[in-house]
Amino acid sequence: MSDKFVEITLSGGEVVTFTDTEYHLEFPPADLYTGADGSQAFIVKSGTFSIRTPEFKGWQGAEGVTVDGAFYEVKRNFRYPTQEGEWLQYPVGQ
């Protein structure tokens, strides 16, 4: 995806804005969990937001990502922001 407005909110409230940059936002499908009593629930997993940009000050401390008006919280329970080549990757929740 590209040609959309992307903002990354850093810890402390500073916002870094990107326009016309390449990014990907992916969420795995929810898993159906069945309990011992037969009750069922969907388990929603965190997704990944990747943006092609050089490192910038504070990128690892991001708290949220806004893509074309939709906000996604950066999650740090089991995964952390990483860098792979030209891509910065953030675990995000819906």
PDB file with one MODEL, atoms N, CA, C and O in Angstrom:
MODEL        1
ATOM      1  N   MET A   1       0.842  -1.173   0.000  1.00  0.00           N
ATOM      2  CA  MET A   1       0.000   0.000   0.000  1.00  0.00           C
ATOM      3  C   MET A   1       0.888   1.236   0.000  1.00  0.00           C
ATOM      4  O   MET A   1       2.007   1.202   0.512  1.00  0.00           O
ATOM      5  N   SER A   2       0.403   2.298  -0.558  1.00  0.00           N
ATOM      6  CA  SER A   2       1.102   3.567  -0.508  1.00  0.00           C
ATOM      7  C   SER A   2       0.100   4.675  -0.739  1.00  0.00           C
ATOM      8  O   SER A   2      -1.104   4.430  -0.818  1.00  0.00           O
ATOM      9  N   ASP A   3       0.596   5.893  -0.847  1.00  0.00           N
ATOM     10  CA  ASP A   3      -0.233   7.067  -1.097  1.00  0.00           C
ATOM     11  C   ASP A   3      -1.234   7.337   0.018  1.00  0.00           C
ATOM     12  O   ASP A   3      -2.258   7.979  -0.217  1.00  0.00           O
ATOM     13  N   LYS A   4      -0.957   6.860   1.217  1.00  0.00           N
ATOM     14  CA  LYS A   4      -1.832   7.162   2.341  1.00  0.00           C
ATOM     15  C   LYS A   4      -1.035   7.881   3.405  1.00  0.00           C
ATOM     16  O   LYS A   4       0.195   7.839   3.418  1.00  0.00           O
ATOM     17  N   PHE A   5      -1.741   8.532   4.283  1.00  0.00           N
ATOM     18  CA  PHE A   5      -1.183   9.324   5.361  1.00  0.00           C
ATOM     19  C   PHE A   5      -0.855   8.411   6.539  1.00  0.00           C
ATOM     20  O   PHE A   5      -1.741   7.720   7.042  1.00  0.00           O
ATOM     21  N   VAL A   6       0.409   8.394   6.991  1.00  0.00           N
ATOM     22  CA  VAL A   6       0.831   7.544   8.107  1.00  0.00           C
ATOM     23  C   VAL A   6       1.466   8.415   9.181  1.00  0.00           C
ATOM     24  O   VAL A   6       2.320   9.252   8.889  1.00  0.00           O
ATOM     25  N   GLU A   7       1.040   8.213  10.432  1.00  0.00           N
ATOM     26  CA  GLU A   7       1.645   8.903  11.579  1.00  0.00           C
ATOM     27  C   GLU A   7       2.102   7.852  12.577  1.00  0.00           C
ATOM     28  O   GLU A   7       1.399   6.872  12.824  1.00  0.00           O
ATOM     29  N   ILE A   8       3.280   8.059  13.149  1.00  0.00           N
ATOM     30  CA  ILE A   8       3.772   7.189  14.214  1.00  0.00           C
ATOM     31  C   ILE A   8       3.916   8.048  15.456  1.00  0.00           C
ATOM     32  O   ILE A   8       4.670   9.021  15.463  1.00  0.00           O
ATOM     33  N   THR A   9       3.185   7.686  16.514  1.00  0.00           N
ATOM     34  CA  THR A   9       3.217   8.411  17.775  1.00  0.00           C
ATOM     35  C   THR A   9       4.284   7.794  18.671  1.00  0.00           C
ATOM     36  O   THR A   9       4.225   6.608  18.997  1.00  0.00           O
ATOM     37  N   LEU A  10       5.254   8.606  19.064  1.00  0.00           N
ATOM     38  CA  LEU A  10       6.352   8.140  19.895  1.00  0.00           C
ATOM     39  C   LEU A  10       6.020   8.335  21.366  1.00  0.00           C
ATOM     40  O   LEU A  10       5.104   9.084  21.705  1.00  0.00           O
ATOM     41  N   SER A  11       6.774   7.653  22.255  1.00  0.00           N
ATOM     42  CA  SER A  11       6.575   7.876  23.682  1.00  0.00           C
ATOM     43  C   SER A  11       6.883   9.343  23.955  1.00  0.00           C
ATOM     44  O   SER A  11       7.846   9.886  23.413  1.00  0.00           O
ATOM     45  N   GLY A  12       6.092   9.973  24.773  1.00  0.00           N
ATOM     46  CA  GLY A  12       6.227  11.395  25.031  1.00  0.00           C
ATOM     47  C   GLY A  12       5.298  12.241  24.182  1.00  0.00           C
ATOM     48  O   GLY A  12       5.210  13.452  24.381  1.00  0.00           O
ATOM     49  N   GLY A  13       4.592  11.608  23.222  1.00  0.00           N
ATOM     50  CA  GLY A  13       3.587  12.313  22.442  1.00  0.00           C
ATOM     51  C   GLY A  13       4.048  12.899  21.122  1.00  0.00           C
ATOM     52  O   GLY A  13       3.216  13.392  20.361  1.00  0.00           O
ATOM     53  N   GLU A  14       5.340  12.869  20.816  1.00  0.00           N
ATOM     54  CA  GLU A  14       5.807  13.385  19.533  1.00  0.00           C
ATOM     55  C   GLU A  14       5.244  12.526  18.404  1.00  0.00           C
ATOM     56  O   GLU A  14       5.146  11.306  18.538  1.00  0.00           O
ATOM     57  N   VAL A  15       4.878  13.157  17.301  1.00  0.00           N
ATOM     58  CA  VAL A  15       4.300  12.452  16.149  1.00  0.00           C
ATOM     59  C   VAL A  15       5.197  12.658  14.936  1.00  0.00           C
ATOM     60  O   VAL A  15       5.560  13.786  14.600  1.00  0.00           O
ATOM     61  N   VAL A  16       5.551  11.546  14.279  1.00  0.00           N
ATOM     62  CA  VAL A  16       6.328  11.578  13.039  1.00  0.00           C
ATOM     63  C   VAL A  16       5.358  11.249  11.905  1.00  0.00           C
ATOM     64  O   VAL A  16       4.658  10.238  11.958  1.00  0.00           O
ATOM     65  N   THR A  17       5.319  12.100  10.884  1.00  0.00           N
ATOM     66  CA  THR A  17       4.356  11.961   9.800  1.00  0.00           C
ATOM     67  C   THR A  17       5.049  11.544   8.508  1.00  0.00           C
ATOM     68  O   THR A  17       6.124  12.042   8.174  1.00  0.00           O
ATOM     69  N   PHE A  18       4.414  10.618   7.787  1.00  0.00           N
ATOM     70  CA  PHE A  18       4.901  10.146   6.498  1.00  0.00           C
ATOM     71  C   PHE A  18       3.783  10.278   5.475  1.00  0.00           C
ATOM     72  O   PHE A  18       2.622   9.997   5.772  1.00  0.00           O
ATOM     73  N   THR A  19       4.138  10.707   4.275  1.00  0.00           N
ATOM     74  CA  THR A  19       3.186  10.711   3.164  1.00  0.00           C
ATOM     75  C   THR A  19       3.864  10.043   1.981  1.00  0.00           C
ATOM     76  O   THR A  19       5.079  10.132   1.809  1.00  0.00           O
ATOM     77  N   ASP A  20       3.069   9.384   1.180  1.00  0.00           N
ATOM     78  CA  ASP A  20       3.551   8.705  -0.017  1.00  0.00           C
ATOM     79  C   ASP A  20       4.735   7.792   0.283  1.00  0.00           C
ATOM     80  O   ASP A  20       5.773   7.871  -0.375  1.00  0.00           O
ATOM     81  N   THR A  21       4.573   6.934   1.274  1.00  0.00           N
ATOM     82  CA  THR A  21       5.608   5.968   1.631  1.00  0.00           C
ATOM     83  C   THR A  21       5.031   4.565   1.532  1.00  0.00           C
ATOM     84  O   THR A  21       3.824   4.372   1.679  1.00  0.00           O
ATOM     85  N   GLU A  22       5.880   3.601   1.287  1.00  0.00           N
ATOM     86  CA  GLU A  22       5.419   2.219   1.156  1.00  0.00           C
ATOM     87  C   GLU A  22       5.279   1.589   2.541  1.00  0.00           C
ATOM     88  O   GLU A  22       6.167   1.722   3.383  1.00  0.00           O
ATOM     89  N   TYR A  23       4.164   0.907   2.769  1.00  0.00           N
ATOM     90  CA  TYR A  23       3.928   0.210   4.038  1.00  0.00           C
ATOM     91  C   TYR A  23       3.041  -0.998   3.803  1.00  0.00           C
ATOM     92  O   TYR A  23       2.393  -1.133   2.766  1.00  0.00           O
ATOM     93  N   HIS A  24       3.035  -1.877   4.811  1.00  0.00           N
ATOM     94  CA  HIS A  24       2.158  -3.050   4.801  1.00  0.00           C
ATOM     95  C   HIS A  24       1.533  -3.175   6.185  1.00  0.00           C
ATOM     96  O   HIS A  24       2.206  -2.974   7.196  1.00  0.00           O
ATOM     97  N   LEU A  25       0.263  -3.505   6.227  1.00  0.00           N
ATOM     98  CA  LEU A  25      -0.460  -3.736   7.476  1.00  0.00           C
ATOM     99  C   LEU A  25      -1.174  -5.067   7.338  1.00  0.00           C
ATOM    100  O   LEU A  25      -2.070  -5.218   6.507  1.00  0.00           O
ATOM    101  N   GLU A  26      -0.772  -6.038   8.163  1.00  0.00           N
ATOM    102  CA  GLU A  26      -1.324  -7.387   8.062  1.00  0.00           C
ATOM    103  C   GLU A  26      -1.749  -7.897   9.441  1.00  0.00           C
ATOM    104  O   GLU A  26      -1.060  -7.684  10.439  1.00  0.00           O
ATOM    105  N   PHE A  27      -2.896  -8.572   9.471  1.00  0.00           N
ATOM    106  CA  PHE A  27      -3.380  -9.218  10.686  1.00  0.00           C
ATOM    107  C   PHE A  27      -3.678 -10.673  10.374  1.00  0.00           C
ATOM    108  O   PHE A  27      -4.334 -10.960   9.373  1.00  0.00           O
ATOM    109  N   PRO A  28      -3.207 -11.612  11.215  1.00  0.00           N
ATOM    110  CA  PRO A  28      -3.542 -13.019  10.982  1.00  0.00           C
ATOM    111  C   PRO A  28      -5.015 -13.253  11.309  1.00  0.00           C
ATOM    112  O   PRO A  28      -5.607 -12.493  12.076  1.00  0.00           O
ATOM    113  N   PRO A  29      -5.606 -14.290  10.737  1.00  0.00           N
ATOM    114  CA  PRO A  29      -7.009 -14.579  11.058  1.00  0.00           C
ATOM    115  C   PRO A  29      -7.149 -14.971  12.532  1.00  0.00           C
ATOM    116  O   PRO A  29      -6.225 -15.521  13.131  1.00  0.00           O
ATOM    117  N   ALA A  30      -8.298 -14.682  13.092  1.00  0.00           N
ATOM    118  CA  ALA A  30      -8.566 -15.041  14.491  1.00  0.00           C
ATOM    119  C   ALA A  30      -8.672 -16.557  14.621  1.00  0.00           C
ATOM    120  O   ALA A  30      -9.157 -17.236  13.716  1.00  0.00           O
ATOM    121  N   ASP A  31      -8.209 -17.083  15.768  1.00  0.00           N
ATOM    122  CA  ASP A  31      -8.326 -18.513  16.056  1.00  0.00           C
ATOM    123  C   ASP A  31      -9.581 -18.763  16.888  1.00  0.00           C
ATOM    124  O   ASP A  31      -9.907 -17.983  17.782  1.00  0.00           O
ATOM    125  N   LEU A  32     -10.278 -19.850  16.589  1.00  0.00           N
ATOM    126  CA  LEU A  32     -11.443 -20.236  17.375  1.00  0.00           C
ATOM    127  C   LEU A  32     -10.982 -21.164  18.495  1.00  0.00           C
ATOM    128  O   LEU A  32     -10.398 -22.216  18.237  1.00  0.00           O
ATOM    129  N   TYR A  33     -11.246 -20.770  19.737  1.00  0.00           N
ATOM    130  CA  TYR A  33     -10.871 -21.551  20.913  1.00  0.00           C
ATOM    131  C   TYR A  33     -12.131 -22.172  21.501  1.00  0.00           C
ATOM    132  O   TYR A  33     -13.138 -21.486  21.679  1.00  0.00           O
ATOM    133  N   THR A  34     -12.080 -23.462  21.802  1.00  0.00           N
ATOM    134  CA  THR A  34     -13.202 -24.150  22.438  1.00  0.00           C
ATOM    135  C   THR A  34     -12.768 -24.602  23.820  1.00  0.00           C
ATOM    136  O   THR A  34     -11.796 -25.344  23.960  1.00  0.00           O
ATOM    137  N   GLY A  35     -13.487 -24.158  24.838  1.00  0.00           N
ATOM    138  CA  GLY A  35     -13.175 -24.516  26.217  1.00  0.00           C
ATOM    139  C   GLY A  35     -13.669 -25.909  26.579  1.00  0.00           C
ATOM    140  O   GLY A  35     -14.396 -26.537  25.810  1.00  0.00           O
ATOM    141  N   ALA A  36     -13.275 -26.383  27.743  1.00  0.00           N
ATOM    142  CA  ALA A  36     -13.654 -27.715  28.214  1.00  0.00           C
ATOM    143  C   ALA A  36     -15.171 -27.847  28.365  1.00  0.00           C
ATOM    144  O   ALA A  36     -15.714 -28.945  28.240  1.00  0.00           O
ATOM    145  N   ASP A  37     -15.855 -26.728  28.634  1.00  0.00           N
ATOM    146  CA  ASP A  37     -17.313 -26.766  28.807  1.00  0.00           C
ATOM    147  C   ASP A  37     -18.061 -26.574  27.489  1.00  0.00           C
ATOM    148  O   ASP A  37     -19.289 -26.490  27.474  1.00  0.00           O
ATOM    149  N   GLY A  38     -17.314 -26.506  26.377  1.00  0.00           N
ATOM    150  CA  GLY A  38     -17.943 -26.350  25.066  1.00  0.00           C
ATOM    151  C   GLY A  38     -18.128 -24.908  24.625  1.00  0.00           C
ATOM    152  O   GLY A  38     -18.533 -24.653  23.491  1.00  0.00           O
ATOM    153  N   SER A  39     -17.834 -23.957  25.518  1.00  0.00           N
ATOM    154  CA  SER A  39     -17.964 -22.555  25.126  1.00  0.00           C
ATOM    155  C   SER A  39     -16.862 -22.214  24.119  1.00  0.00           C
ATOM    156  O   SER A  39     -15.786 -22.811  24.116  1.00  0.00           O
ATOM    157  N   GLN A  40     -17.163 -21.248  23.278  1.00  0.00           N
ATOM    158  CA  GLN A  40     -16.204 -20.875  22.247  1.00  0.00           C
ATOM    159  C   GLN A  40     -15.938 -19.376  22.266  1.00  0.00           C
ATOM    160  O   GLN A  40     -16.793 -18.578  22.648  1.00  0.00           O
ATOM    161  N   ALA A  41     -14.734 -19.016  21.845  1.00  0.00           N
ATOM    162  CA  ALA A  41     -14.346 -17.613  21.742  1.00  0.00           C
ATOM    163  C   ALA A  41     -13.300 -17.476  20.650  1.00  0.00           C
ATOM    164  O   ALA A  41     -12.535 -18.405  20.390  1.00  0.00           O
ATOM    165  N   PHE A  42     -13.271 -16.321  20.017  1.00  0.00           N
ATOM    166  CA  PHE A  42     -12.244 -16.042  19.026  1.00  0.00           C
ATOM    167  C   PHE A  42     -11.069 -15.358  19.707  1.00  0.00           C
ATOM    168  O   PHE A  42     -11.256 -14.436  20.501  1.00  0.00           O
ATOM    169  N   ILE A  43      -9.865 -15.805  19.399  1.00  0.00           N
ATOM    170  CA  ILE A  43      -8.647 -15.219  19.926  1.00  0.00           C
ATOM    171  C   ILE A  43      -8.030 -14.388  18.797  1.00  0.00           C
ATOM    172  O   ILE A  43      -7.648 -14.924  17.757  1.00  0.00           O
ATOM    173  N   VAL A  44      -7.940 -13.087  19.015  1.00  0.00           N
ATOM    174  CA  VAL A  44      -7.393 -12.178  18.017  1.00  0.00           C
ATOM    175  C   VAL A  44      -5.923 -11.941  18.332  1.00  0.00           C
ATOM    176  O   VAL A  44      -5.576 -11.558  19.449  1.00  0.00           O
ATOM    177  N   LYS A  45      -5.067 -12.168  17.355  1.00  0.00           N
ATOM    178  CA  LYS A  45      -3.628 -11.998  17.535  1.00  0.00           C
ATOM    179  C   LYS A  45      -3.199 -10.635  17.013  1.00  0.00           C
ATOM    180  O   LYS A  45      -3.884 -10.018  16.197  1.00  0.00           O
ATOM    181  N   SER A  46      -2.047 -10.178  17.503  1.00  0.00           N
ATOM    182  CA  SER A  46      -1.541  -8.907  17.012  1.00  0.00           C
ATOM    183  C   SER A  46      -1.052  -9.060  15.576  1.00  0.00           C
ATOM    184  O   SER A  46      -0.653 -10.142  15.146  1.00  0.00           O
ATOM    185  N   GLY A  47      -1.095  -7.960  14.857  1.00  0.00           N
ATOM    186  CA  GLY A  47      -0.647  -7.947  13.475  1.00  0.00           C
ATOM    187  C   GLY A  47       0.711  -7.290  13.366  1.00  0.00           C
ATOM    188  O   GLY A  47       1.389  -7.059  14.366  1.00  0.00           O
ATOM    189  N   THR A  48       1.099  -6.993  12.140  1.00  0.00           N
ATOM    190  CA  THR A  48       2.388  -6.358  11.892  1.00  0.00           C
ATOM    191  C   THR A  48       2.189  -5.170  10.956  1.00  0.00           C
ATOM    192  O   THR A  48       1.571  -5.280   9.897  1.00  0.00           O
ATOM    193  N   PHE A  49       2.732  -4.037  11.380  1.00  0.00           N
ATOM    194  CA  PHE A  49       2.793  -2.854  10.533  1.00  0.00           C
ATOM    195  C   PHE A  49       4.245  -2.668  10.130  1.00  0.00           C
ATOM    196  O   PHE A  49       5.116  -2.556  10.992  1.00  0.00           O
ATOM    197  N   SER A  50       4.518  -2.633   8.826  1.00  0.00           N
ATOM    198  CA  SER A  50       5.869  -2.446   8.307  1.00  0.00           C
ATOM    199  C   SER A  50       5.887  -1.202   7.438  1.00  0.00           C
ATOM    200  O   SER A  50       4.986  -0.984   6.628  1.00  0.00           O
ATOM    201  N   ILE A  51       6.919  -0.389   7.614  1.00  0.00           N
ATOM    202  CA  ILE A  51       7.050   0.819   6.821  1.00  0.00           C
ATOM    203  C   ILE A  51       8.474   0.915   6.296  1.00  0.00           C
ATOM    204  O   ILE A  51       9.438   0.690   7.028  1.00  0.00           O
ATOM    205  N   ARG A  52       8.592   1.250   5.021  1.00  0.00           N
ATOM    206  CA  ARG A  52       9.915   1.372   4.400  1.00  0.00           C
ATOM    207  C   ARG A  52      10.410   2.794   4.620  1.00  0.00           C
ATOM    208  O   ARG A  52       9.967   3.734   3.959  1.00  0.00           O
ATOM    209  N   THR A  53      11.327   2.931   5.550  1.00  0.00           N
ATOM    210  CA  THR A  53      11.899   4.233   5.873  1.00  0.00           C
ATOM    211  C   THR A  53      13.196   4.018   6.647  1.00  0.00           C
ATOM    212  O   THR A  53      13.354   3.000   7.321  1.00  0.00           O
ATOM    213  N   PRO A  54      14.116   4.959   6.557  1.00  0.00           N
ATOM    214  CA  PRO A  54      15.312   4.840   7.399  1.00  0.00           C
ATOM    215  C   PRO A  54      14.941   4.988   8.873  1.00  0.00           C
ATOM    216  O   PRO A  54      13.883   5.518   9.213  1.00  0.00           O
ATOM    217  N   GLU A  55      15.828   4.509   9.734  1.00  0.00           N
ATOM    218  CA  GLU A  55      15.620   4.693  11.172  1.00  0.00           C
ATOM    219  C   GLU A  55      15.458   6.180  11.468  1.00  0.00           C
ATOM    220  O   GLU A  55      16.063   7.022  10.804  1.00  0.00           O
ATOM    221  N   PHE A  56      14.649   6.495  12.457  1.00  0.00           N
ATOM    222  CA  PHE A  56      14.533   7.872  12.920  1.00  0.00           C
ATOM    223  C   PHE A  56      14.575   7.849  14.437  1.00  0.00           C
ATOM    224  O   PHE A  56      14.293   6.824  15.059  1.00  0.00           O
ATOM    225  N   LYS A  57      14.924   8.966  15.023  1.00  0.00           N
ATOM    226  CA  LYS A  57      15.083   9.049  16.473  1.00  0.00           C
ATOM    227  C   LYS A  57      13.793   8.639  17.182  1.00  0.00           C
ATOM    228  O   LYS A  57      12.727   9.193  16.915  1.00  0.00           O
ATOM    229  N   GLY A  58      13.896   7.673  18.080  1.00  0.00           N
ATOM    230  CA  GLY A  58      12.756   7.231  18.869  1.00  0.00           C
ATOM    231  C   GLY A  58      11.872   6.189  18.219  1.00  0.00           C
ATOM    232  O   GLY A  58      10.820   5.862  18.768  1.00  0.00           O
ATOM    233  N   TRP A  59      12.259   5.650  17.060  1.00  0.00           N
ATOM    234  CA  TRP A  59      11.382   4.723  16.337  1.00  0.00           C
ATOM    235  C   TRP A  59      11.049   3.479  17.147  1.00  0.00           C
ATOM    236  O   TRP A  59       9.948   2.942  17.023  1.00  0.00           O
ATOM    237  N   GLN A  60      11.987   3.006  17.980  1.00  0.00           N
ATOM    238  CA  GLN A  60      11.727   1.802  18.778  1.00  0.00           C
ATOM    239  C   GLN A  60      10.769   2.059  19.928  1.00  0.00           C
ATOM    240  O   GLN A  60      10.196   1.116  20.473  1.00  0.00           O
ATOM    241  N   GLY A  61      10.584   3.313  20.306  1.00  0.00           N
ATOM    242  CA  GLY A  61       9.689   3.651  21.410  1.00  0.00           C
ATOM    243  C   GLY A  61       8.295   4.045  20.965  1.00  0.00           C
ATOM    244  O   GLY A  61       7.549   4.654  21.732  1.00  0.00           O
ATOM    245  N   ALA A  62       7.934   3.708  19.739  1.00  0.00           N
ATOM    246  CA  ALA A  62       6.602   4.083  19.226  1.00  0.00           C
ATOM    247  C   ALA A  62       5.503   3.464  20.080  1.00  0.00           C
ATOM    248  O   ALA A  62       5.608   2.320  20.522  1.00  0.00           O
ATOM    249  N   GLU A  63       4.452   4.240  20.301  1.00  0.00           N
ATOM    250  CA  GLU A  63       3.302   3.766  21.076  1.00  0.00           C
ATOM    251  C   GLU A  63       2.082   3.509  20.208  1.00  0.00           C
ATOM    252  O   GLU A  63       1.172   2.786  20.612  1.00  0.00           O
ATOM    253  N   GLY A  64       2.058   4.096  19.019  1.00  0.00           N
ATOM    254  CA  GLY A  64       0.903   3.918  18.152  1.00  0.00           C
ATOM    255  C   GLY A  64       1.209   4.280  16.715  1.00  0.00           C
ATOM    256  O   GLY A  64       2.147   5.021  16.425  1.00  0.00           O
ATOM    257  N   VAL A  65       0.396   3.740  15.824  1.00  0.00           N
ATOM    258  CA  VAL A  65       0.511   3.997  14.390  1.00  0.00           C
ATOM    259  C   VAL A  65      -0.878   4.378  13.888  1.00  0.00           C
ATOM    260  O   VAL A  65      -1.856   3.686  14.167  1.00  0.00           O
ATOM    261  N   THR A  66      -0.959   5.474  13.151  1.00  0.00           N
ATOM    262  CA  THR A  66      -2.219   5.891  12.531  1.00  0.00           C
ATOM    263  C   THR A  66      -2.061   5.780  11.024  1.00  0.00           C
ATOM    264  O   THR A  66      -1.168   6.391  10.438  1.00  0.00           O
ATOM    265  N   VAL A  67      -2.935   4.994  10.397  1.00  0.00           N
ATOM    266  CA  VAL A  67      -2.907   4.800   8.948  1.00  0.00           C
ATOM    267  C   VAL A  67      -4.217   5.318   8.376  1.00  0.00           C
ATOM    268  O   VAL A  67      -5.280   4.736   8.592  1.00  0.00           O
ATOM    269  N   ASP A  68      -4.123   6.410   7.651  1.00  0.00           N
ATOM    270  CA  ASP A  68      -5.298   7.007   7.001  1.00  0.00           C
ATOM    271  C   ASP A  68      -6.471   7.175   7.969  1.00  0.00           C
ATOM    272  O   ASP A  68      -7.617   6.889   7.622  1.00  0.00           O
ATOM    273  N   GLY A  69      -6.172   7.642   9.189  1.00  0.00           N
ATOM    274  CA  GLY A  69      -7.197   7.922  10.188  1.00  0.00           C
ATOM    275  C   GLY A  69      -7.512   6.804  11.169  1.00  0.00           C
ATOM    276  O   GLY A  69      -8.192   7.050  12.166  1.00  0.00           O
ATOM    277  N   ALA A  70      -7.040   5.575  10.922  1.00  0.00           N
ATOM    278  CA  ALA A  70      -7.285   4.446  11.838  1.00  0.00           C
ATOM    279  C   ALA A  70      -6.064   4.261  12.745  1.00  0.00           C
ATOM    280  O   ALA A  70      -4.938   4.159  12.258  1.00  0.00           O
ATOM    281  N   PHE A  71      -6.287   4.218  14.065  1.00  0.00           N
ATOM    282  CA  PHE A  71      -5.199   4.101  15.040  1.00  0.00           C
ATOM    283  C   PHE A  71      -4.992   2.643  15.448  1.00  0.00           C
ATOM    284  O   PHE A  71      -5.953   1.913  15.694  1.00  0.00           O
ATOM    285  N   TYR A  72      -3.720   2.227  15.516  1.00  0.00           N
ATOM    286  CA  TYR A  72      -3.334   0.889  15.956  1.00  0.00           C
ATOM    287  C   TYR A  72      -2.293   1.035  17.064  1.00  0.00           C
ATOM    288  O   TYR A  72      -1.286   1.722  16.891  1.00  0.00           O
ATOM    289  N   GLU A  73      -2.539   0.391  18.193  1.00  0.00           N
ATOM    290  CA  GLU A  73      -1.603   0.450  19.317  1.00  0.00           C
ATOM    291  C   GLU A  73      -0.430  -0.493  19.061  1.00  0.00           C
ATOM    292  O   GLU A  73      -0.620  -1.627  18.622  1.00  0.00           O
ATOM    293  N   VAL A  74       0.794  -0.012  19.343  1.00  0.00           N
ATOM    294  CA  VAL A  74       1.981  -0.866  19.243  1.00  0.00           C
ATOM    295  C   VAL A  74       2.012  -1.757  20.483  1.00  0.00           C
ATOM    296  O   VAL A  74       2.012  -1.261  21.610  1.00  0.00           O
ATOM    297  N   LYS A  75       2.039  -3.073  20.270  1.00  0.00           N
ATOM    298  CA  LYS A  75       2.015  -4.063  21.354  1.00  0.00           C
ATOM    299  C   LYS A  75       3.431  -4.549  21.646  1.00  0.00           C
ATOM    300  O   LYS A  75       4.234  -4.730  20.731  1.00  0.00           O
ATOM    301  N   ARG A  76       3.730  -4.758  22.914  1.00  0.00           N
ATOM    302  CA  ARG A  76       5.049  -5.248  23.308  1.00  0.00           C
ATOM    303  C   ARG A  76       4.955  -6.438  24.255  1.00  0.00           C
ATOM    304  O   ARG A  76       5.882  -6.666  25.032  1.00  0.00           O
ATOM    305  N   ASN A  77       3.882  -7.193  24.217  1.00  0.00           N
ATOM    306  CA  ASN A  77       3.734  -8.335  25.122  1.00  0.00           C
ATOM    307  C   ASN A  77       4.707  -9.453  24.786  1.00  0.00           C
ATOM    308  O   ASN A  77       5.406  -9.951  25.668  1.00  0.00           O
ATOM    309  N   PHE A  78       4.760  -9.853  23.524  1.00  0.00           N
ATOM    310  CA  PHE A  78       5.602 -10.971  23.118  1.00  0.00           C
ATOM    311  C   PHE A  78       6.575 -10.585  22.015  1.00  0.00           C
ATOM    312  O   PHE A  78       7.544 -11.304  21.772  1.00  0.00           O
ATOM    313  N   ARG A  79       6.340  -9.471  21.347  1.00  0.00           N
ATOM    314  CA  ARG A  79       7.192  -9.022  20.242  1.00  0.00           C
ATOM    315  C   ARG A  79       7.534  -7.546  20.431  1.00  0.00           C
ATOM    316  O   ARG A  79       6.830  -6.819  21.131  1.00  0.00           O
ATOM    317  N   TYR A  80       8.600  -7.124  19.809  1.00  0.00           N
ATOM    318  CA  TYR A  80       9.054  -5.744  19.920  1.00  0.00           C
ATOM    319  C   TYR A  80       9.310  -5.186  18.525  1.00  0.00           C
ATOM    320  O   TYR A  80       9.492  -5.954  17.580  1.00  0.00           O
ATOM    321  N   PRO A  81       9.326  -3.849  18.377  1.00  0.00           N
ATOM    322  CA  PRO A  81       9.663  -3.279  17.072  1.00  0.00           C
ATOM    323  C   PRO A  81      11.043  -3.761  16.617  1.00  0.00           C
ATOM    324  O   PRO A  81      11.972  -3.862  17.419  1.00  0.00           O
ATOM    325  N   THR A  82      11.162  -4.056  15.325  1.00  0.00           N
ATOM    326  CA  THR A  82      12.419  -4.546  14.767  1.00  0.00           C
ATOM    327  C   THR A  82      12.715  -3.819  13.460  1.00  0.00           C
ATOM    328  O   THR A  82      11.865  -3.126  12.899  1.00  0.00           O
ATOM    329  N   GLN A  83      13.939  -3.999  12.999  1.00  0.00           N
ATOM    330  CA  GLN A  83      14.338  -3.462  11.704  1.00  0.00           C
ATOM    331  C   GLN A  83      14.849  -4.608  10.851  1.00  0.00           C
ATOM    332  O   GLN A  83      15.682  -5.399  11.295  1.00  0.00           O
ATOM    333  N   GLU A  84      14.349  -4.697   9.621  1.00  0.00           N
ATOM    334  CA  GLU A  84      14.818  -5.694   8.658  1.00  0.00           C
ATOM    335  C   GLU A  84      15.133  -4.971   7.360  1.00  0.00           C
ATOM    336  O   GLU A  84      14.235  -4.642   6.584  1.00  0.00           O
ATOM    337  N   GLY A  85      16.413  -4.727   7.134  1.00  0.00           N
ATOM    338  CA  GLY A  85      16.822  -3.989   5.942  1.00  0.00           C
ATOM    339  C   GLY A  85      16.271  -2.579   5.968  1.00  0.00           C
ATOM    340  O   GLY A  85      16.515  -1.828   6.912  1.00  0.00           O
ATOM    341  N   GLU A  86      15.520  -2.214   4.923  1.00  0.00           N
ATOM    342  CA  GLU A  86      14.932  -0.877   4.817  1.00  0.00           C
ATOM    343  C   GLU A  86      13.610  -0.745   5.562  1.00  0.00           C
ATOM    344  O   GLU A  86      13.017   0.333   5.568  1.00  0.00           O
ATOM    345  N   TRP A  87      13.136  -1.820   6.191  1.00  0.00           N
ATOM    346  CA  TRP A  87      11.801  -1.842   6.792  1.00  0.00           C
ATOM    347  C   TRP A  87      11.879  -1.769   8.313  1.00  0.00           C
ATOM    348  O   TRP A  87      12.665  -2.480   8.940  1.00  0.00           O
ATOM    349  N   LEU A  88      11.050  -0.898   8.902  1.00  0.00           N
ATOM    350  CA  LEU A  88      10.819  -0.901  10.344  1.00  0.00           C
ATOM    351  C   LEU A  88       9.511  -1.649  10.556  1.00  0.00           C
ATOM    352  O   LEU A  88       8.529  -1.399   9.856  1.00  0.00           O
ATOM    353  N   GLN A  89       9.495  -2.571  11.525  1.00  0.00           N
ATOM    354  CA  GLN A  89       8.311  -3.401  11.754  1.00  0.00           C
ATOM    355  C   GLN A  89       7.829  -3.248  13.192  1.00  0.00           C
ATOM    356  O   GLN A  89       8.609  -3.289  14.143  1.00  0.00           O
ATOM    357  N   TYR A  90       6.510  -3.071  13.316  1.00  0.00           N
ATOM    358  CA  TYR A  90       5.874  -2.871  14.612  1.00  0.00           C
ATOM    359  C   TYR A  90       4.765  -3.900  14.815  1.00  0.00           C
ATOM    360  O   TYR A  90       3.937  -4.094  13.925  1.00  0.00           O
ATOM    361  N   PRO A  91       4.735  -4.570  15.985  1.00  0.00           N
ATOM    362  CA  PRO A  91       3.581  -5.422  16.307  1.00  0.00           C
ATOM    363  C   PRO A  91       2.434  -4.505  16.749  1.00  0.00           C
ATOM    364  O   PRO A  91       2.616  -3.680  17.645  1.00  0.00           O
ATOM    365  N   VAL A  92       1.264  -4.641  16.131  1.00  0.00           N
ATOM    366  CA  VAL A  92       0.139  -3.755  16.416  1.00  0.00           C
ATOM    367  C   VAL A  92      -1.134  -4.534  16.702  1.00  0.00           C
ATOM    368  O   VAL A  92      -1.317  -5.654  16.226  1.00  0.00           O
ATOM    369  N   GLY A  93      -2.003  -3.924  17.485  1.00  0.00           N
ATOM    370  CA  GLY A  93      -3.313  -4.501  17.793  1.00  0.00           C
ATOM    371  C   GLY A  93      -4.409  -3.736  17.098  1.00  0.00           C
ATOM    372  O   GLY A  93      -4.251  -2.555  16.790  1.00  0.00           O
ATOM    373  N   GLN A  94      -5.526  -4.405  16.848  1.00  0.00           N
ATOM    374  CA  GLN A  94      -6.658  -3.767  16.164  1.00  0.00           C
ATOM    375  C   GLN A  94      -7.477  -2.954  17.112  1.00  0.00           C
ATOM    376  O   GLN A  94      -8.469  -2.347  16.708  1.00  0.00           O
TER     377      GLN A  94
ENDMDL
END
